[in-house]
C-alpha cells in the first residue's frame, strides 16, 4: 500500500509478516537432508523471505510536492503527479509525472508545457498508458496528457464548453474502453459556468462533452477544495458526486 504526503511518497507493508531468512533456513534444515536442496533452490524460484516487518513504513523524498496518486501502471511501477507554485499570484507552476519503482527509485517526466501547468489528476487508462490532466491557466486552458511506459508524453487540448474553459475534477477509465472525467467550467477566475462530463478516446485524444442535467451541479466540489469522486458501479456505468446539487449522479457507459 502506498500513500502520499507533501514531498514524500510512502510505502506501508500490510498483512502478516513473513518469516525471517534465519528462521526459514533453520526450519528447512531441521526438515532433513532434503531441506538443504530446497534452501538452495528458493532464490532460483523467486521465493525470498521479506526482511521488513508488517506495518513498517518507508519514505521516499520527491523533487516536487505531490499532487495526486499514486496509481499502479501497466509496468508494475507507481505513478504520481507533482507540481510547483507559480512565480506570480494566480498562475500555476511547472508540473511533472513521477514514477517510483517498488524499490523506491524515482524518475520524473516533465510536462511539455512547463511555463504554465499544474498536473493534478492521474489514472491508468484502458490503453495501459498513464493519463493525467494539466489544468493550465485561465488564459491557456486545460489539456489531457498521455504517458507511455517508455516515457513519451502526448498532450491533447480539452475543448471549451459553452465557450468557457473546462476544469476537470475527476478522471477514470470506463468499461467502454474510453476515459471519462467530470468537470465544471470557468467563465472567469471567480465565476463558474455549466458543469459537464467528458468522454475521451484514448487512441486519438478526442473529447466528447455531455452537460449535466443541473447546470450548476459542480461535479468535484468547486469552491470547496474537495475533489469529487468518479467510480465504476456494479451496473457498469460511472457514478459521481455533485457537490452543489447536492447529490450523486450516474452517466451511462455503452
N, C-alpha and C positions, 0 to 999 in steps of 0.2 A: 504494500500500500504506500502511495506517495502523497505528500501534501506540500503546500507552498506557503511561504510567509516572508514578506519583504524581499530581501536579496538572496533568499536561500530556497533550495528545493530539498525536501527531507524524505528519507526512506524509513518506514516503520515496519518492522517484521512482526507479523501476526501469527496466531496459531501456536501449536505446541512446538517447543524447540526440539531439534534433532539431538541425537546422542553425540557426545564429543568424539573426536577421532580416537582418543586414547581408549575410551570405553568400547567403541566399536572393535578396535584391534583386540582388546582383552577378551571380548565375548566370542569373537571368531576363533582366536587361538584356543580358548577353552573348549570349543566345539570339537576339537580333534585335529588330526593331521590335515584333513581337507580344508580346514579353516584358513591355513596359510595361503593356499592357492586362491581361495575366494578373496582374501585380502589383497593379493597381487592384482587380481582382475578388476577390483572395484573402480580404480581410476580409469581403466580402459572402457568400462561400461558407463562412465559418466556419473557414477554414484560416489559423490564426495560429501561427507558429512559437513553441514554448515557449522561454522565456528561461533557465529553470533547467537546470543540467547534471544528467545521470543520477547518482543517489546523493546529491543534495543533500537535506538534512533540514530541515524547518521545524517549529518547536514552537509550540503554542498553549496558553496558560495557561487552566486551568479553575477556576471558582469553588470547587469542592469536589474532594476526592480521587476519582479514577476507580476504579470497582469492576470492571465487565466491559464488554466491547465493544471497539471499535465494530463495529456491523453496518450494512450498507447498507440504507436504507429504500426504499420504492417511489417516493419523490420524488427519489431520487438523492443525498440528503444522508446523513450518517452519524450514528448514534445510539449513545449510551453511557450507562451507569448511574453515578451518583455517590452519595456517602454522607457523613455526618459522624458523629463519635463521640458516644455518649450522654453525658448530663450526669452520670450515676451509673454505678457498676460494674454490668455485666450488662445494660445497656439499650442499645438501638440509637439512632442519631441520625436526623436527617431525611435523606430521600433525594430524588433528582430524576433525571429523564431529560434528558440533554444532547443537543442536536442541533448538528452542525457542518457547515457548507457546505464544498464543495471549496476555496473561497477562504479558509476559516478563521473565518467568522463563527459565533459560538456563541450558542445560545438555550437557556435552562433551563426545564423543565416540572416544577413542584414536585409531589411526592407529595401526594395529597389528605389523607393522614394523617401530617402532619409530626412529630407528637409521638413516635410510636413506629414507626419504619420503617427499613428497610435494603434498598435495591434492589441486587440483586447478580447477577441473571440477566436477559439480554435477547436477543431474537431477532426476526426478521421472520416474521410469521405468514402462513399461506396466504390470509388475507383482505386482505393487503397493508398491515396495520397492524403497529405495533411492540408486542410483548408482553414483559412483564417479571414478575419475582417480587419481592414485598415480603415479606421474611421475618418482619417484625413482631417481637414479643417472645413469651416463653413464655406470658404471660397473654393476649396478644392473638390469636395465631395468624397464619398466613401468608395472603397474598392474591395473586391474579393481577391484573395490570394491562394494560389495552389503551390504546395511544396512537395516535390517528389523525394523518394528516399535517397536519390543521388544528390539532392541539394539544389535542384533547379527550381526557381520561383517564377511563376507567371501571374500577372495581375489582370483582373477583369473589372471594368468600371460598373458600378451599380447605377442603373438608370434612375433619373429623378422621377418622383411620383407626384402627379398633380403640379409639376413644376418645382417641387421642393426637394431638398436634399434628404436622402434616406439614411436613417441611423439604425442599423441592425442592433437587436438586443439579445438574441439567442440564435444559435446555429447548430444544426444536427443533420444526420442522414436519414432519408426516408426509405420505405420498403420498395418504392418505385425506381430506385437507382439514382435518384436526384438528391441534391442538398436542399434544405429548407431553412428559412430564417424568419423571425418575427422582427418588426421594426415600427418605429414611428417616423414622422417626417419633421423637419425643422424649417419653418418659414424664415425665422431669424434665430439668433442665438438664444432669444428669450421667448419666442413664440412657436408653439408646436402646431403641426398640421395633421392631416389624417394618418391613421395607422394602417398597416398592411402586413401581409405575409408574402414572402418571396420564395420562388422555386428556382433552383439553379441546375442547369445541365452541366455535369462535371466534365463532359467531353469538350464543350465549347465555351463554357462560362456564361452562356446566355441566361438572362434572368427574366422570369415571368412574375408579375406582381398582382396580388389579389387584395382588394380593400377589405378591411374588417367591417362587419355589419354596423357596428358602432364606431363612427369615425374617430372619436376621441378615446378609444379603448386603451391606447398606450400599452401594447404588449411589451413587457420588460420593465415597466415602472418608471417612466420618465419623471425626472424631478425628485425621485426618492433615493437615488443612489443604489437601487437594487436591480440586479439582473434577473429578468423573468425567466421562467423555465419553459422548455420546449422538449417534449419527450414522446416516444412512440407508445401508443396504447395497445392493449391486448386485441383491439379490433383492427390493428394495422394502420390506423390513422394517427395523425400527430395532434397532441394536446398542448395547450399553452396557457399561461396566465395573462389576464388583462387587468392591470392594476387600477385603472381609472374607472372601470365599469361598476364595481369590481366583480370579477368572475373568472371562470375557466372557459376556454373556447376550444373547438375542435376543427381542424382542417382536414378534408377528405383527401386521401392519397390513393391514386389509382395505380 
